[in-house]
Amino acid sequence: MAYRVVNGVEAKQGSPEWLAWRRRGLGASDAPAVLGRSKWTTPYQLWREKMGLSDGPRMNPAMLRGIKLEKLARQAYEEETGNIMVPIVLESVEHPILRASLDGLELGGKIALEIKCPSEEAHAMAMAGLVPDYYVDQVQQQLYISGADCAHYWSFDGKTGALVVVYPDPVRIQQIIDESTRFWQKVKSGRWETDEWEAAATLWRVANMRLEEAKAFEDEARKALVALLGNETKKEGSGVIVTRSTRKGAIDYPRVLSDRNIALTEAEENQYRKVGSSSIKITESVIAEELNPDALNMPAKQQDPSTGLDASPIDETFILTI
């Protein structure tokens, strides 16, 4: 596979120039989303990101953890294997929209490196010699673009590392090429393939369900902290501060005027009225239609082969190479 090495400011991962270069194509970590296998982003969300309609994922604690562990993870890999890998940013010559920012490429070009500092579940899979399905397409795109004989998938939990050797899968690589080509046509046309209202509505309903679940989870955690606060006014520890405060109640001005037999005309009230504002409220219909995953090209619920549990919910796993 022929590739172009990206040099200069565009090759500095995380820089504004690199982010701009990445938006003009599909990075290896976009591949799972393009194929509907991502646990974090649907194809429709990725399309909006490439169209400049959304900013994409925000920094979260897991990402910060991964950044903190990056240097240690690489050091552990090099000590384990004796390999010295050179980080490199590549672009396919045959399909220029396909891109890859590798954590490393062996000097002879035979081994590509992908480092993860993932969730406990994903790390356990690596310890068992498995790459989670939601990372497989990313590694396969890296193999396709780099032309490497194999990839070293290195999972690091902060203390121990697990190495999984991954070889090119021609069938899966062709799927990536075909789906990426179709996906990029949607970006070029500026049109989503389904009714975009249905796609946007489905995205909101999925997000709202997750939000309600998160609110319920946060409420339970909040009750536990409040109970532990007891009669104290402030308690701090483990990265959390709980503070008890009181404030005066609001003044009931209509009642004040009424008690003093003061009546204002509408014109007089308008003299004291603040500038109006508009708001938008989104609610789910009382009789809502069933969710249509095809509107987002969402993956069906997946089972983790190692646990038999649902592997579909959002996971805060950090992806080191974007």
N, C-alpha and C positions, 0 to 999 in steps of 0.2 A: 504493500500500500504506500503510495506517494503522499508525502505531507509537506506542508510549508511550516517552517519554524517561525513563530511570532517573536519579534525582537523589540527592543526599545521599551517605551513606557507601557505599551500594551501588554508586555510580558510580565509586568509586575502585578501578581495576583492581589486583588483587593483595591487596586488603584482606580480612579475614575476612568482612565483610559482603557484599562482592562475590562471594567464593567461595561463600558460602551461597546467595546469589541465583542464581548459576550452576548450583549443584547442583539447584535446584528446576525446572530446565528444560534445554534443549539449546542450548548456545552454538554459534556458527557453526563453530568448530573441531571440534565433536562430529559435525558432519554427515558427514564422510568415514567415521568409525567406524560411524555408524548405517547407512550404505549399504554397509558392507563394503569400502570403498576405501582405508581408512587403512593406512599402512605401520607404524604404531606401536601401534595399539589395535584389538582385535577388538570386534565388537558385544557379545559376552558380557563382556569386560573392562569396557567402558563401563557396561553394565547393573549390574555389581557395584559400580562406583564410584558410580553414581546411587543405588544401594540402601544406600550407606554401608558396604559390605562390604570395600572396599579404598580406599586413599588416592589412587590414580591415579599418574601419572608422577612420578618423583622429579627433583629438580634435577640436571642433569648439566653437564659442561664446555661443551657447545654452547649450553645455555640461558644459562649465565653469560656466554658470549661475546656472545650476542644482546642481553642486558641491557646489556652494556658498549657495544655498537654502536648501541643504540636511538636515542640523541640524535643521533649522527652520521648515521645513516640518514635520519632525518626532515629534518635540515638539508640533506643532499644532495638529497633529493626536492624540497624547497621551492626550492632554488637552480636545479634543473633545470627545474621547471615554472612557478615563480612563484606557485604555489597556496599559500594558507594554509589548512590543514585543521584542523578542531576535533575532537579526540577525543571520542567520544560513546558512550554505552551505551544500547542500544535493546531494546525488547520488542515483538513482534508483537501487535497488537490482535486480529486474526482468529484467530491460533493462539498464545496467550500462552506456550506452552512453548518457542517458537522465539525465540532471543535472539541478540544480536550486540554485541560490544564492538569498535567500529571504531577503527582508528588515526586516522581522520579522516573528516569529512564536510564537503564544500564548503558555504559559507554558504548558497548557493542550493539545496542538497540534490541537485544533479545528479551529483556525483562522490563515490564512497566510496573510501577509501584503505585498502589492506592492505599492510603492510610485512613483508618477510621478510629475515632474515639467514641464508640457508640453506647447504646443502652446496654444494661446488664443482659437482657434477653438476646440482643444481637451478638454481643460478645460471647455468650454461651454457645451460640450457633457456630461461631468461628472456632471456638475451642473444640467443637465436635466435627470440624472440617467442612462446615457449610457456609456459603455466602447467602445472606438473606435475599429473597427474591427481589425485593425492592432496591437492591444494589447491583444486581446482576447485569442489567442493561447498561448501567454506567460503566462497569468494567469492560463489557463487551465492546462498547463504543471506543473506549480507550485502546483496546487491542486492535480494533479495525483501523483507527487513525494512525497509531504508532507502528503497526505492522510487527509488533513484538511477538515472539514465540509463545510467551505466556505472561500472565500478570501475577504479581505478588499482592494479595489482599491481606493487609496487616491490620489486625484489630488489637487495640491497646486500651486497657481499662485504667491506666495510671500506674499499674504495678507489673502486670503480666501482659505478654503479647501472644497472639495466635496467628500463625501464617497459613493461609490457604492459597494453593497454587491454582490459577484459573487459566484454562486454555480457550482459544477462539472457538466459538460456536457459529459456524457459517449460517445456519438457519436463523438463529436469533439476530445475527448481524444484518442479514437481509431484511428482517422485520424492522429493525431500527432504521435502515436506509429508506425503506418503502414508506413507513409511517412518518418519518421525519420530513420526507419530500412532500407528502400530503399535508402535513401540519403546516409547513412553511408556505404552501400555497394559500392557506387561510390567512396567514400573516400578511402576505403580499397583497391579497385581495381586500384585506380589512374586514372580512365577513366570516363569522362563525358558521359552521356547516348546518347547524340546527337553528330553530327559531331562537334568536338570542334572548328574547324575553323569557322563554321557558328555561334557558340555560342560567340566566341571571337569577330568576326566581328559585330555581332548584339550588343554586349555590347559596342563596340566602337562607333557605329552609334547612339545608345541611349545617350551615354555620350556626343558625339559631338553635338547632337541636344540641350541638356541641356546647354552645354557650349556656344553655339551660342546665346541661349536665355539669358543666364547670361551676356554675353558680351554686348548685346543690352541694357539690363537693366542697367549695369554698365556705359555704354556710356551716357545714359540719366542722370544718377545721377552725372556723371563727369561734363557734360555740365552745370548742375545747380550750382555746386560748383565753377566752373571756372567763371561763370557769376557773382557770389556773391563775388569773389575775387577782381573783378574790377581792379584798377590800383595798388593795393597793391602787395607786393612781397611775403608776407606770412600771412596766416590766420589760426588760430587754434581754435577748439572748438568741443564739443560733440564727442571726441575721434578721430577726423580727423585733419590732418595738410595738408594744400595746400600751396605749395611753387613754386614761379615762378623763373626760373633760365635761364641763357643763357650760351652758350658754343661756342668756336671757331669752324669753319667748318674744315673738314678734308682736308689735303693737297692732291692735285691731282698729285701724283708722276709721272705717265706716261707722263703727260703734262709737268712737270718740265724737264724731260729728253728730251722730244721732242723739247721744246723751246731752249734747249742748244745743240741740234743736237747730242745727245748721244744715241747710239743704242747698246743694249746689246744682246748678243747671248743667246740662251736658256740655254746653260751651265753656262753662267755668271749669268743669272737670278736665276738658281737653287742654286747658292752659297748663295743667300739671302732668299731663300724660306723657310718658316716655315714648321714644320712637318705637314703632311696632316692628315685629319680626315675623318671619315665616318659618315653619318647621315641616318636616316630612315624617310621617309615621308609617311604618311598615308592619303589618300584622298578617298572620296566617288565616286563610279563610276558615270559617266554621266547618264547612264541609270541604276539606282540602283533597285535591287529587293525590293519587299515589305518586311518590317520587319517581321520576324517570331518570335513572342513572345515565342513559344514553345521551341526555341533553348535555352532560358534562364529559361524556366518555369516561365515566367513573368506573374503576375496577370493581368487580363483585367482591363480596367479603371473602377474605382469604384466611386460611388456617395455617398457623405456624406448624410445620411438620414435626418440630421437636417437642412441642407442648400440646398440640391439638387445640390451642386456644385461638380466638379471633385475632388476627394480626392487622385488622383494618384501621382501628382508631389512630388518631394523631399521636405520633411519637416524637418526643423532643430530641431525638438522636441528632448529634452534630455530624455534619458531612464536612470533612476537612478539605477535600478538593471540590471546588464548585465547578 
